[in-house]
Amino acid sequence: MSTVRDLTVVGGGIVGLATAAELLRRRPGADVLVVEKESAVGQHQSGHNSGVIHAGVYYEPGSLKARFCTEGAARTREFCTEKGIAFTNTGKLVVATTPVEVSRLSALTERARANGLAVTPLSAGELREQEPHIVGLAALRVHATGITDYPAVCRALADDISAAGGVVRTSTEVAAIDESSGSVTLTLRGRSGEKGWDTVESARHVIVCGGLQADRLAAMSGLNHGADTFSIVPFRGEYHRLPTSRNGLIEALIYPVPDPDLPFLGVHLTRTIDGGITVGPNAVLGFSREGYGKGSVDLRDLADVARFPGTWQVARAHWRTGLAEQRSSWRRRAYLELVRRYCPELTLDDLLPEPAGIRAQAVLRDGTLVHDFLIRRTDRTVHVCNAPSPAATSAFPIAAHVLDLAAVAG
């Protein structure tokens, strides 16, 4: 068996990498290992998102998301400046197109102010002045929103870990977690080559940032059973990209007013750091946690979705929304209708292919969609169980928080 490390981090997404880098910043020379089952870091949620630096407008005041998003946005910009990673402060307009949405926008304005954000309500005329191609009954300008390149952030964090003496080991997945009074032993399985290999690593503390596999990894530590059971239900977010001739269409990011009962933000127009504009995502129930191609099915993932009682509770509560989202997936014209509500000049020819993303959404046994970050722990492990958007924005304060919970920096 190897020597007992100070910390092993499971998961090479942005949250796991930020956690390892933060410990090495606090404790130079610490013995830190990051294990990632893919062949490179940032291959799932961290590398398949809109690239938005969120301001924190949507989140319940006092929640982890509200607390971490504002701080995380500032830390993300600082890190990008330090590393020479491109970012742009674009601002965001949340656009109401129906009377119901106008009412929701008013509530959203109050929430944003309760979270300490600078926001400006706009009339229909003021919206049109600021964004000539966008229409609506009212809008809310959120000043602190921006865009960046999160895969580049992941690579820079991995470089920092290596430079500080840590180890980032890719193509390595966790097969078992065994905790004793003094350490945690991980059984690791190699994924490269024709034959896998098993080895063990021992650490005083383990922090698991498992993303799409968070429920399965939590179960290995005995943290996912009984009334508190949760399952990661994958929701495919399908995107399109506008043609380059449309690159000047918007100045700010354009979002619809979200349904407050759902953790999804709706199909939006997002400027990208390469100068383009993406459209999306929708939110369609997925049958593969890591299959990004349309129609992807993984039998184990499908069985988990079908067996979990919470899935059926969500379906009963939100079947109308589910059908509408599925319709937008099946029919490109239905997808176009979602964005034409606030940008009526777009046509089917404007919707070009763009890779999809998959949101790792934690759902409780009773069908509750977990809105906040969900973190569970044992004596020597901390599991980040629910960390979809805005986790990329919030990665640095999440890292500090889980290290404090683990008491690993003492």
N, C-alpha and C positions, 0 to 999 in steps of 0.2 A: 504494500500500500504506500502511496505517496505520503509525504509529510503533511501535517495538518495546516492548511492555508488559513489566512485571516478571514477571507471572504471568497465565496464562489457566487457569481451572478449567473442565473439561468436566463438566457434570452438576449440576443444581440440586436434588439431594436433600440430605438432612441432612449427609452426609459432605462433599460438595463445598462446600456453603455454610459449614460449620464450618471447612474448609480456607482458604477465601478470607477469612473473618472473622479467623482466627488470624494470617494473614500481615499483615493490616492492623493487628492489635493489636501485633504485633512490630515492624512497620515502618510507622508512620503516614505517610500520603502516598504509599504505594506505588501503582503503576499496575496495578490488578487488574480482570480481566474474568471473569465467570461466564457461560457459555452453557448454556442449557437448551432442549431441543427442544420441550417442552410449553409451553402458554400461561401456566402458573404454576409456582411451585416446589413440590417435595414431592408430585408427582403419582403416584408409583409405590410402591416399597417403603416410603418414608418416610411416605406417607399412607395405606397399606393394611396396617396391622399392629395388634397387640393393644394398643398403647400402654403396654407394660410397660417399666419401668426394671428391667432385669435385674441380679441380684446377681453372677452369674458362677459358679454352682454346678456347671455341667455340663462345664466346659472343661478340657482337659488342662493340668495345672500347667506353667507356663512358656510356654504358647502365647500368641500375640498376643491371642486372645480372652480368656484368663484374665488377662493383664496389663492389657488395656485396659478390660475390663468394670467392674472395681471402681473404677478411677480415673474412668471415664466416668460411672458412676452418680452419684458425688459431684459431678462437674462439671455434669452435667445438672441436678441439684437446685439447685446454685448459680446456674446460668443462669436456671432457672425462677423462682427467688426474686427475682433481679435484675430480670427482665422482667415479673413479676406473672403468670406462666403457672401455671395450677393443676397441682398434683401432690399425691399422697397416698401415704404409706408404709403399704402394706397388709400386707406380709409374704406369704409363699407357703407352701403345704403341698404337698409331693410325696407322693402317696398310693399305697401298694402294696396291690394287691387279690388277688395270688396269691403262693404261696411263691417262685416265680422272681423276682417283683418285689421281695419282701422281701430276697432276696440281692442284687439289683442296688441296692436302696436302701442297703444297708450299704456297698457300694463307693462309691456316690454321696456318702455321708456323709464317708467318708475323703477323697474328692476335694475336697469343699467345704472341709473343714478345711485341706487342703494349700494351697488357694487363699486361706486367711486369713479365711474367712467364719464368722460366728457362726450356728450351726445347732443345733437341738434335736430329737433323736429323740423320737417320740411312740408310745405303745402304741395299740392299737385303742380302748381306753377313753378315753385322753387326747385322741385325735383327736375322738371323739364329743362330749366335753365342750367342746372348743374350737369345733367346727363341727357342730352337732346334725343337720344335713341330709346330712352326708358320712360314708361308711362305708369301712373298709379294715382290713387286718391290721396295718398300721403306717404311720407317716408321718414326714416330716422337715420341720420348720419352718425356713424360710429367712427370717431376720429383715429383711434389707436390701432386699427387693423392693418396688417401688412402681409407680405408674401416672402417666401424664401425657398431654399432648396434643402429639404430635410434629409434626403440621401447623402448630400454633401456634409451635413452636420453629423450624421452617423459615422461617416468615414473619418472625419476630423476627430471625433471622440475616440474612435478605435485607435487612431494614430497616437493620441494623447496617452491612452492607457498603455500602449506598448512602449512609448518613450519614457513613461514613469516606472517601467519595470513590471507592469502587469502583463497578463497573457490573454489574448483573444483567440479562442480555439473554435474554428468553424467546422462544419460537417460532423458535428457531435451532438447527439441528443441524449436526453435523460431517460433512462429505463426504470430507475427506482430511486427513492429517497428514503433513507433510514436515519432517524435521529436518535442520539443517545444523550446522556446527561452532559457530555463535554464537547460533542461535535456532531456534524451531520455528514453522512457518507452518501455520495451519489454514485450510482452505477451508470456509467456512460457508454453509449453505443455509437460506433463510427458509422457514418453514412456514405463514405467515399469508397469507390472500388466495388468489385463484385461481391466481396465478402466483408461483412461487418466485423467489428471487434468490440469486445467489452473490456472496460477497465474501471477502476474506482478512484474517486477523488474524495478527500476528506477536508472539511473546513469547519472553523469554529462557528461561522454564521453562513447561511445561504439566503439570498434574496432572489425570488423567482418573479420574473417579468415575462410571463409566458404568452401574453396576447391571445392568439387564436387557440392555444392549447392550455389556457390558464386553469380551466376547470379540471382537466385531467391531471395536471401537475399538482394542483391543490389537493386532489384526492390521494395522491401519493403520500402527502403529509398528514392525512386524516382530517383535512379541513373542509371536506365537501360531502356531507352526509346528513341524513335526518331532515328536520324542518328547515335547516339553513342551506340545503342543497341549492346550488345554482348550476346552470349550464351555459356554455358559450353557444349562442345561436348565431350563425353567420348570416349577415345581410350583405348581399352583393350591391355595391354602388356602381352603377353603370354610367360612364362618362362619354361625352363627345367632345370634339375639338372644332372650333370655328376655323374656316380657311384664313390664310394670312391676309387676305384682302379685308378681313374684318378686325384686324388687330387693334385698330383705333376706335373700336365701337364704344368702349367704356373707359372711364378714368378710375372710378372706384370699383370695388367688388359689389355685385348686385345680388341680393338675397331676397327670397320671399319671406313673409311672416310665417314662422313655424307653428305647427300645432303644439300647444304646451303640454299635451298628454303624451307626446312621443319624443324620443331622444334624437330625432333626425331633423335636419335643417332645411330640407327641400332642395329642389333643383336650382342651382345658382350659376351665375356667370362669374368666373374667376380669372383674373389676369395671372399669367404664369411668369416665372422669373426669366424664361427664355423669350418673352415678348408676345406669346400667344394668349389665347383665351379658351378655357375649357367650359363646358356646360355639364352640370351634374353635381352630385350624383342623385339618382333615385335610391330606393331602398327595397330590394327584392329578397325574399327568403332564399338563402343559398343551400345547396345540397352538397357542397364541398367547402371545407374551411379554407383550403389553400388552392382551390382550382379557379383560376381567374378567367378561363375561357368560358364563353356562354354555353350553358348546358352541361357544365362540369358536374360530375356526380362522384362522390366517394362513399362507398357502401357503409363504412363505419360511421362517418359523419351523418349520413342520412338516417341510419338506425338510431343514433343518439338524439337527433331532432325528433324523430317519430316516437321514441319511447318516453321522452321527457314530458311530464304533465304540464309544465309551464308553457310549453310550445302551444298546446291546444287551448290553454287559457288566453294566451295572447291572440290566437286566431279568432276565438269567440269575441273578444273585446274589440278587435280592430279589423274585422274581416272586410269592411267596406274600403278602408285604407289599403289593405293588402291587395284587394282586387284592382284598385286603381293603380297601385305601383306595378302590379304584374302586367296590367294593360299597357303601361308606358314601356315595359320591357319588350313585350310582344310586338307592339306597333310603334314604329318610329314617329308616326304622325301624332300619336297620343303623347309621346315624350315632347315633341315640339310644342304641343298645346300648353304644356306646363310652363315653358319659358316664354311663349308668346303672350302670356298674360301680362307681362311687364316689358317685353321687347318684341312688339308685334311685327317688326319688319323681317325677322328671321324666317328662313324657308327650310324645307327639307334638305335642299342642296348644301345648306350651311352646316349640317350635322355630320361631321367626319368621324371616322373611328378613333377611339382613344382607349387605352387599357383601363380595365375595371379595377376597383378596390373591393376589399371585404372588411366590413366592420365586425369586430369581435364584441358582440353585445351580450352582456350577462343578463340572464333571466332567472328569477327565483322560481321555486317550485310552485308557488301560487299564481304565477303568471305576471308578477311585477317586473316591468322593465327597469333595470337598475340605471338610474339617471346619473348618479354621482360616481366618482372613483370608488372602488370597493377594494379594501385591503384587509387581509386576514393574517394571523400570525400564530406560531407556536413559540416555544422558548427560544429556539435557535433559527427559525425560518420566518421570513416575511414574504407573503404572496400578494403581488399586485394582481387582483382577480378581474377587475373591470377597468380598462384604461383605453377606451376609444377617444375620439376627438373630445376635448382639446389636449390630449395627452402629449402630442408632439410639442405643442406650445408650452405645456406645463412640465416638461421632462425634468428640468433642473430642480425646481422645488419639490417635485415628487421624489426625486433621488435623495434630497436632503431629509425629507420626511421619513422615508423608509429606513434610512440609515439611523436616524434618531430612534425609531421604533426598535430596530435591531440592537441598539446600543453597541454597535460594532466599532465606533470610532474612539472609544475610551481606551 
